[in-house]
Amino acid sequence: MRVIQASLHRTPPGPAPRGTAPLIHDLIWAHATLADGLEHIRPRPTEHGLDLFLFVRAHSDASAVQQMRTLLARADTPIAAHGFTVAAP
């Protein structure tokens, strides 16, 4: 298992509103497929938005990063609808 960190930045800048971390957690799961290899998500509020720690089944770090880029790109529009932009892992 690999751990990939990604950041979601708030638009407008600032910390994520209370309750946003579980919402984003569920949103990412809703867009995940078996091919993504996602095992766990740990969102952590930060002063800029949220950091995501994505636990991934992958053969290498490079493939884990690519799998998570694909997943986050798939979820980009709904993430943006909740006031975040994805900083690529």
Secondary structure, DSSP 8 states (H G I E B T S, - for coil): -EEEEEEEEESSSS---TTHHHHHHHHHHHH--GGGTEEEEEEEE-SSEEEEEEEE--SSHHHHHHHHHHHHHHTHHHHHHTTEEEE--
